[in-house]
């Protein structure tokens, strides 16, 4: 939902010197929770292996 709002804001309002390629690269990257889940899983695996 947040990414759609950013897209519509970019399309119909101020672009703030952000190009179309930059906007697409931002919209295409994984969400923050997906990135965080990867790190959390790695930490859990490391802690289990230290026992």
mmCIF file of the N, C-alpha and C atoms, coordinates in Angstrom:
data_MODEL
# 
_entry.id   MODEL 
# 
loop_
_atom_site.group_PDB 
_atom_site.id 
_atom_site.type_symbol 
_atom_site.label_atom_id 
_atom_site.label_alt_id 
_atom_site.label_comp_id 
_atom_site.label_asym_id 
_atom_site.label_entity_id 
_atom_site.label_seq_id 
_atom_site.pdbx_PDB_ins_code 
_atom_site.Cartn_x 
_atom_site.Cartn_y 
_atom_site.Cartn_z 
_atom_site.occupancy 
_atom_site.B_iso_or_equiv 
_atom_site.pdbx_formal_charge 
_atom_site.auth_seq_id 
_atom_site.auth_comp_id 
_atom_site.auth_asym_id 
_atom_site.auth_atom_id 
_atom_site.pdbx_PDB_model_num 
ATOM 1   N N  . UNK A 1 1  ? 0.821  -1.183  0.000   1.00 0.00 ? 1  UNK A N  1 
ATOM 2   C CA . UNK A 1 1  ? 0.000  0.000   0.000   1.00 0.00 ? 1  UNK A CA 1 
ATOM 3   C C  . UNK A 1 1  ? 0.874  1.260   0.000   1.00 0.00 ? 1  UNK A C  1 
ATOM 4   N N  . UNK A 1 2  ? 1.939  1.235   0.804   1.00 0.00 ? 2  UNK A N  1 
ATOM 5   C CA . UNK A 1 2  ? 2.826  2.391   0.899   1.00 0.00 ? 2  UNK A CA 1 
ATOM 6   C C  . UNK A 1 2  ? 3.481  2.688   -0.451  1.00 0.00 ? 2  UNK A C  1 
ATOM 7   N N  . UNK A 1 3  ? 3.878  1.630   -1.136  1.00 0.00 ? 3  UNK A N  1 
ATOM 8   C CA . UNK A 1 3  ? 4.543  1.822   -2.429  1.00 0.00 ? 3  UNK A CA 1 
ATOM 9   C C  . UNK A 1 3  ? 3.595  2.395   -3.475  1.00 0.00 ? 3  UNK A C  1 
ATOM 10  N N  . UNK A 1 4  ? 2.337  2.013   -3.413  1.00 0.00 ? 4  UNK A N  1 
ATOM 11  C CA . UNK A 1 4  ? 1.351  2.600   -4.327  1.00 0.00 ? 4  UNK A CA 1 
ATOM 12  C C  . UNK A 1 4  ? 1.162  4.086   -4.054  1.00 0.00 ? 4  UNK A C  1 
ATOM 13  N N  . UNK A 1 5  ? 1.119  4.442   -2.783  1.00 0.00 ? 5  UNK A N  1 
ATOM 14  C CA . UNK A 1 5  ? 0.990  5.861   -2.444  1.00 0.00 ? 5  UNK A CA 1 
ATOM 15  C C  . UNK A 1 5  ? 2.193  6.649   -2.938  1.00 0.00 ? 5  UNK A C  1 
ATOM 16  N N  . UNK A 1 6  ? 3.380  6.073   -2.803  1.00 0.00 ? 6  UNK A N  1 
ATOM 17  C CA . UNK A 1 6  ? 4.586  6.749   -3.294  1.00 0.00 ? 6  UNK A CA 1 
ATOM 18  C C  . UNK A 1 6  ? 4.523  6.907   -4.805  1.00 0.00 ? 6  UNK A C  1 
ATOM 19  N N  . UNK A 1 7  ? 4.078  5.872   -5.508  1.00 0.00 ? 7  UNK A N  1 
ATOM 20  C CA . UNK A 1 7  ? 3.960  5.930   -6.965  1.00 0.00 ? 7  UNK A CA 1 
ATOM 21  C C  . UNK A 1 7  ? 2.976  7.020   -7.385  1.00 0.00 ? 7  UNK A C  1 
ATOM 22  N N  . UNK A 1 8  ? 1.804  7.045   -6.770  1.00 0.00 ? 8  UNK A N  1 
ATOM 23  C CA . UNK A 1 8  ? 0.809  8.060   -7.134  1.00 0.00 ? 8  UNK A CA 1 
ATOM 24  C C  . UNK A 1 8  ? 1.272  9.464   -6.772  1.00 0.00 ? 8  UNK A C  1 
ATOM 25  N N  . UNK A 1 9  ? 1.961  9.584   -5.651  1.00 0.00 ? 9  UNK A N  1 
ATOM 26  C CA . UNK A 1 9  ? 2.490  10.896  -5.272  1.00 0.00 ? 9  UNK A CA 1 
ATOM 27  C C  . UNK A 1 9  ? 3.501  11.363  -6.318  1.00 0.00 ? 9  UNK A C  1 
ATOM 28  N N  . UNK A 1 10 ? 4.352  10.425  -6.776  1.00 0.00 ? 10 UNK A N  1 
ATOM 29  C CA . UNK A 1 10 ? 5.355  10.766  -7.779  1.00 0.00 ? 10 UNK A CA 1 
ATOM 30  C C  . UNK A 1 10 ? 4.683  11.128  -9.104  1.00 0.00 ? 10 UNK A C  1 
ATOM 31  N N  . UNK A 1 11 ? 3.645  10.401  -9.471  1.00 0.00 ? 11 UNK A N  1 
ATOM 32  C CA . UNK A 1 11 ? 2.975  10.648  -10.753 1.00 0.00 ? 11 UNK A CA 1 
ATOM 33  C C  . UNK A 1 11 ? 2.222  11.976  -10.773 1.00 0.00 ? 11 UNK A C  1 
ATOM 34  N N  . UNK A 1 12 ? 1.528  12.305  -9.691  1.00 0.00 ? 12 UNK A N  1 
ATOM 35  C CA . UNK A 1 12 ? 0.612  13.436  -9.714  1.00 0.00 ? 12 UNK A CA 1 
ATOM 36  C C  . UNK A 1 12 ? 1.047  14.637  -8.881  1.00 0.00 ? 12 UNK A C  1 
ATOM 37  N N  . UNK A 1 13 ? 2.212  14.550  -8.262  1.00 0.00 ? 13 UNK A N  1 
ATOM 38  C CA . UNK A 1 13 ? 2.653  15.653  -7.430  1.00 0.00 ? 13 UNK A CA 1 
ATOM 39  C C  . UNK A 1 13 ? 4.133  15.938  -7.697  1.00 0.00 ? 13 UNK A C  1 
ATOM 40  N N  . UNK A 1 14 ? 4.819  16.423  -6.713  1.00 0.00 ? 14 UNK A N  1 
ATOM 41  C CA . UNK A 1 14 ? 6.223  16.811  -6.849  1.00 0.00 ? 14 UNK A CA 1 
ATOM 42  C C  . UNK A 1 14 ? 7.105  15.578  -7.002  1.00 0.00 ? 14 UNK A C  1 
ATOM 43  N N  . UNK A 1 15 ? 8.041  15.628  -7.940  1.00 0.00 ? 15 UNK A N  1 
ATOM 44  C CA . UNK A 1 15 ? 8.922  14.498  -8.188  1.00 0.00 ? 15 UNK A CA 1 
ATOM 45  C C  . UNK A 1 15 ? 10.233 14.586  -7.412  1.00 0.00 ? 15 UNK A C  1 
ATOM 46  N N  . UNK A 1 16 ? 10.569 15.760  -6.873  1.00 0.00 ? 16 UNK A N  1 
ATOM 47  C CA . UNK A 1 16 ? 11.749 15.945  -6.028  1.00 0.00 ? 16 UNK A CA 1 
ATOM 48  C C  . UNK A 1 16 ? 13.038 15.420  -6.664  1.00 0.00 ? 16 UNK A C  1 
ATOM 49  N N  . UNK A 1 17 ? 13.215 15.674  -7.948  1.00 0.00 ? 17 UNK A N  1 
ATOM 50  C CA . UNK A 1 17 ? 14.413 15.262  -8.692  1.00 0.00 ? 17 UNK A CA 1 
ATOM 51  C C  . UNK A 1 17 ? 14.646 13.755  -8.662  1.00 0.00 ? 17 UNK A C  1 
ATOM 52  N N  . UNK A 1 18 ? 13.587 12.977  -8.580  1.00 0.00 ? 18 UNK A N  1 
ATOM 53  C CA . UNK A 1 18 ? 13.679 11.521  -8.642  1.00 0.00 ? 18 UNK A CA 1 
ATOM 54  C C  . UNK A 1 18 ? 13.264 11.097  -10.041 1.00 0.00 ? 18 UNK A C  1 
ATOM 55  N N  . UNK A 1 19 ? 14.164 10.395  -10.710 1.00 0.00 ? 19 UNK A N  1 
ATOM 56  C CA . UNK A 1 19 ? 13.879 9.931   -12.063 1.00 0.00 ? 19 UNK A CA 1 
ATOM 57  C C  . UNK A 1 19 ? 13.031 8.676   -12.061 1.00 0.00 ? 19 UNK A C  1 
ATOM 58  N N  . UNK A 1 20 ? 12.540 8.343   -13.250 1.00 0.00 ? 20 UNK A N  1 
ATOM 59  C CA . UNK A 1 20 ? 11.679 7.163   -13.377 1.00 0.00 ? 20 UNK A CA 1 
ATOM 60  C C  . UNK A 1 20 ? 12.450 5.889   -13.044 1.00 0.00 ? 20 UNK A C  1 
ATOM 61  N N  . UNK A 1 21 ? 13.714 5.796   -13.486 1.00 0.00 ? 21 UNK A N  1 
ATOM 62  C CA . UNK A 1 21 ? 14.520 4.605   -13.188 1.00 0.00 ? 21 UNK A CA 1 
ATOM 63  C C  . UNK A 1 21 ? 14.758 4.457   -11.689 1.00 0.00 ? 21 UNK A C  1 
ATOM 64  N N  . UNK A 1 22 ? 15.014 5.565   -11.015 1.00 0.00 ? 22 UNK A N  1 
ATOM 65  C CA . UNK A 1 22 ? 15.222 5.518   -9.563  1.00 0.00 ? 22 UNK A CA 1 
ATOM 66  C C  . UNK A 1 22 ? 13.952 5.087   -8.842  1.00 0.00 ? 22 UNK A C  1 
ATOM 67  N N  . UNK A 1 23 ? 12.822 5.595   -9.305  1.00 0.00 ? 23 UNK A N  1 
ATOM 68  C CA . UNK A 1 23 ? 11.546 5.218   -8.703  1.00 0.00 ? 23 UNK A CA 1 
ATOM 69  C C  . UNK A 1 23 ? 11.289 3.726   -8.884  1.00 0.00 ? 23 UNK A C  1 
ATOM 70  N N  . UNK A 1 24 ? 11.518 3.211   -10.079 1.00 0.00 ? 24 UNK A N  1 
ATOM 71  C CA . UNK A 1 24 ? 11.297 1.784   -10.321 1.00 0.00 ? 24 UNK A CA 1 
ATOM 72  C C  . UNK A 1 24 ? 12.229 0.917   -9.487  1.00 0.00 ? 24 UNK A C  1 
ATOM 73  N N  . UNK A 1 25 ? 13.483 1.328   -9.346  1.00 0.00 ? 25 UNK A N  1 
ATOM 74  C CA . UNK A 1 25 ? 14.402 0.530   -8.536  1.00 0.00 ? 25 UNK A CA 1 
ATOM 75  C C  . UNK A 1 25 ? 13.965 0.517   -7.075  1.00 0.00 ? 25 UNK A C  1 
ATOM 76  N N  . UNK A 1 26 ? 13.433 1.634   -6.583  1.00 0.00 ? 26 UNK A N  1 
ATOM 77  C CA . UNK A 1 26 ? 12.926 1.669   -5.211  1.00 0.00 ? 26 UNK A CA 1 
ATOM 78  C C  . UNK A 1 26 ? 11.698 0.780   -5.063  1.00 0.00 ? 26 UNK A C  1 
ATOM 79  N N  . UNK A 1 27 ? 10.788 0.853   -6.028  1.00 0.00 ? 27 UNK A N  1 
ATOM 80  C CA . UNK A 1 27 ? 9.548  0.079   -5.929  1.00 0.00 ? 27 UNK A CA 1 
ATOM 81  C C  . UNK A 1 27 ? 9.791  -1.417  -6.104  1.00 0.00 ? 27 UNK A C  1 
ATOM 82  N N  . UNK A 1 28 ? 10.871 -1.798  -6.798  1.00 0.00 ? 28 UNK A N  1 
ATOM 83  C CA . UNK A 1 28 ? 11.131 -3.208  -7.089  1.00 0.00 ? 28 UNK A CA 1 
ATOM 84  C C  . UNK A 1 28 ? 11.916 -3.911  -5.986  1.00 0.00 ? 28 UNK A C  1 
ATOM 85  N N  . UNK A 1 29 ? 12.602 -3.165  -5.133  1.00 0.00 ? 29 UNK A N  1 
ATOM 86  C CA . UNK A 1 29 ? 13.417 -3.825  -4.113  1.00 0.00 ? 29 UNK A CA 1 
ATOM 87  C C  . UNK A 1 29 ? 12.526 -4.448  -3.040  1.00 0.00 ? 29 UNK A C  1 
ATOM 88  N N  . UNK A 1 30 ? 13.052 -5.457  -2.337  1.00 0.00 ? 30 UNK A N  1 
ATOM 89  C CA . UNK A 1 30 ? 12.234 -6.132  -1.326  1.00 0.00 ? 30 UNK A CA 1 
ATOM 90  C C  . UNK A 1 30 ? 11.846 -5.198  -0.182  1.00 0.00 ? 30 UNK A C  1 
ATOM 91  N N  . UNK A 1 31 ? 10.738 -5.522  0.431   1.00 0.00 ? 31 UNK A N  1 
ATOM 92  C CA . UNK A 1 31 ? 10.267 -4.727  1.562   1.00 0.00 ? 31 UNK A CA 1 
ATOM 93  C C  . UNK A 1 31 ? 11.186 -4.939  2.763   1.00 0.00 ? 31 UNK A C  1 
ATOM 94  N N  . UNK A 1 32 ? 11.114 -4.029  3.691   1.00 0.00 ? 32 UNK A N  1 
ATOM 95  C CA . UNK A 1 32 ? 11.994 -4.053  4.855   1.00 0.00 ? 32 UNK A CA 1 
ATOM 96  C C  . UNK A 1 32 ? 11.782 -5.309  5.691   1.00 0.00 ? 32 UNK A C  1 
ATOM 97  N N  . UNK A 1 33 ? 10.532 -5.748  5.842   1.00 0.00 ? 33 UNK A N  1 
ATOM 98  C CA . UNK A 1 33 ? 10.287 -6.928  6.665   1.00 0.00 ? 33 UNK A CA 1 
ATOM 99  C C  . UNK A 1 33 ? 10.882 -8.192  6.056   1.00 0.00 ? 33 UNK A C  1 
ATOM 100 N N  . UNK A 1 34 ? 10.928 -8.279  4.741   1.00 0.00 ? 34 UNK A N  1 
ATOM 101 C CA . UNK A 1 34 ? 11.533 -9.438  4.072   1.00 0.00 ? 34 UNK A CA 1 
ATOM 102 C C  . UNK A 1 34 ? 13.036 -9.463  4.344   1.00 0.00 ? 34 UNK A C  1 
ATOM 103 N N  . UNK A 1 35 ? 13.663 -8.308  4.250   1.00 0.00 ? 35 UNK A N  1 
ATOM 104 C CA . UNK A 1 35 ? 15.097 -8.217  4.513   1.00 0.00 ? 35 UNK A CA 1 
ATOM 105 C C  . UNK A 1 35 ? 15.379 -8.556  5.980   1.00 0.00 ? 35 UNK A C  1 
ATOM 106 N N  . UNK A 1 36 ? 14.569 -8.037  6.884   1.00 0.00 ? 36 UNK A N  1 
ATOM 107 C CA . UNK A 1 36 ? 14.767 -8.291  8.314   1.00 0.00 ? 36 UNK A CA 1 
ATOM 108 C C  . UNK A 1 36 ? 14.585 -9.768  8.646   1.00 0.00 ? 36 UNK A C  1 
ATOM 109 N N  . UNK A 1 37 ? 13.616 -10.424 8.032   1.00 0.00 ? 37 UNK A N  1 
ATOM 110 C CA . UNK A 1 37 ? 13.386 -11.842 8.302   1.00 0.00 ? 37 UNK A CA 1 
ATOM 111 C C  . UNK A 1 37 ? 14.601 -12.673 7.936   1.00 0.00 ? 37 UNK A C  1 
ATOM 112 N N  . UNK A 1 38 ? 15.275 -12.315 6.833   1.00 0.00 ? 38 UNK A N  1 
ATOM 113 C CA . UNK A 1 38 ? 16.494 -13.037 6.444   1.00 0.00 ? 38 UNK A CA 1 
ATOM 114 C C  . UNK A 1 38 ? 17.554 -12.938 7.531   1.00 0.00 ? 38 UNK A C  1 
ATOM 115 N N  . UNK A 1 39 ? 17.783 -11.735 8.034   1.00 0.00 ? 39 UNK A N  1 
ATOM 116 C CA . UNK A 1 39 ? 18.793 -11.539 9.067   1.00 0.00 ? 39 UNK A CA 1 
ATOM 117 C C  . UNK A 1 39 ? 18.414 -12.237 10.364  1.00 0.00 ? 39 UNK A C  1 
ATOM 118 N N  . UNK A 1 40 ? 17.154 -12.181 10.726  1.00 0.00 ? 40 UNK A N  1 
ATOM 119 C CA . UNK A 1 40 ? 16.712 -12.834 11.959  1.00 0.00 ? 40 UNK A CA 1 
ATOM 120 C C  . UNK A 1 40 ? 16.890 -14.335 11.858  1.00 0.00 ? 40 UNK A C  1 
ATOM 121 N N  . UNK A 1 41 ? 16.551 -14.919 10.719  1.00 0.00 ? 41 UNK A N  1 
ATOM 122 C CA . UNK A 1 41 ? 16.743 -16.362 10.536  1.00 0.00 ? 41 UNK A CA 1 
ATOM 123 C C  . UNK A 1 41 ? 18.212 -16.729 10.643  1.00 0.00 ? 41 UNK A C  1 
ATOM 124 N N  . UNK A 1 42 ? 19.093 -15.916 10.059  1.00 0.00 ? 42 UNK A N  1 
ATOM 125 C CA . UNK A 1 42 ? 20.532 -16.188 10.145  1.00 0.00 ? 42 UNK A CA 1 
ATOM 126 C C  . UNK A 1 42 ? 21.017 -16.119 11.589  1.00 0.00 ? 42 UNK A C  1 
ATOM 127 N N  . UNK A 1 43 ? 20.530 -15.169 12.348  1.00 0.00 ? 43 UNK A N  1 
ATOM 128 C CA . UNK A 1 43 ? 20.935 -15.039 13.748  1.00 0.00 ? 43 UNK A CA 1 
ATOM 129 C C  . UNK A 1 43 ? 20.465 -16.244 14.547  1.00 0.00 ? 43 UNK A C  1 
ATOM 130 N N  . UNK A 1 44 ? 19.248 -16.677 14.313  1.00 0.00 ? 44 UNK A N  1 
ATOM 131 C CA . UNK A 1 44 ? 18.715 -17.836 15.032  1.00 0.00 ? 44 UNK A CA 1 
ATOM 132 C C  . UNK A 1 44 ? 19.523 -19.086 14.698  1.00 0.00 ? 44 UNK A C  1 
ATOM 133 N N  . UNK A 1 45 ? 19.847 -19.275 13.429  1.00 0.00 ? 45 UNK A N  1 
ATOM 134 C CA . UNK A 1 45 ? 20.638 -20.437 13.019  1.00 0.00 ? 45 UNK A CA 1 
ATOM 135 C C  . UNK A 1 45 ? 22.013 -20.391 13.670  1.00 0.00 ? 45 UNK A C  1 
ATOM 136 N N  . UNK A 1 46 ? 22.629 -19.218 13.719  1.00 0.00 ? 46 UNK A N  1 
ATOM 137 C CA . UNK A 1 46 ? 23.943 -19.077 14.338  1.00 0.00 ? 46 UNK A CA 1 
ATOM 138 C C  . UNK A 1 46 ? 23.868 -19.379 15.830  1.00 0.00 ? 46 UNK A C  1 
ATOM 139 N N  . UNK A 1 47 ? 22.823 -18.913 16.507  1.00 0.00 ? 47 UNK A N  1 
ATOM 140 C CA . UNK A 1 47 ? 22.697 -19.158 17.946  1.00 0.00 ? 47 UNK A CA 1 
ATOM 141 C C  . UNK A 1 47 ? 22.459 -20.634 18.238  1.00 0.00 ? 47 UNK A C  1 
ATOM 142 N N  . UNK A 1 48 ? 21.689 -21.297 17.401  1.00 0.00 ? 48 UNK A N  1 
ATOM 143 C CA . UNK A 1 48 ? 21.424 -22.720 17.592  1.00 0.00 ? 48 UNK A CA 1 
ATOM 144 C C  . UNK A 1 48 ? 22.708 -23.523 17.373  1.00 0.00 ? 48 UNK A C  1 
ATOM 145 N N  . UNK A 1 49 ? 23.494 -23.118 16.387  1.00 0.00 ? 49 UNK A N  1 
ATOM 146 C CA . UNK A 1 49 ? 24.723 -23.859 16.095  1.00 0.00 ? 49 UNK A CA 1 
ATOM 147 C C  . UNK A 1 49 ? 25.792 -23.651 17.170  1.00 0.00 ? 49 UNK A C  1 
ATOM 148 N N  . UNK A 1 50 ? 25.690 -22.582 17.964  1.00 0.00 ? 50 UNK A N  1 
ATOM 149 C CA . UNK A 1 50 ? 26.670 -22.333 19.035  1.00 0.00 ? 50 UNK A CA 1 
ATOM 150 C C  . UNK A 1 50 ? 26.401 -23.158 20.275  1.00 0.00 ? 50 UNK A C  1 
ATOM 151 N N  . UNK A 1 51 ? 25.208 -23.703 20.404  1.00 0.00 ? 51 UNK A N  1 
ATOM 152 C CA . UNK A 1 51 ? 24.866 -24.484 21.613  1.00 0.00 ? 51 UNK A CA 1 
ATOM 153 C C  . UNK A 1 51 ? 25.621 -25.766 21.678  1.00 0.00 ? 51 UNK A C  1 
# 
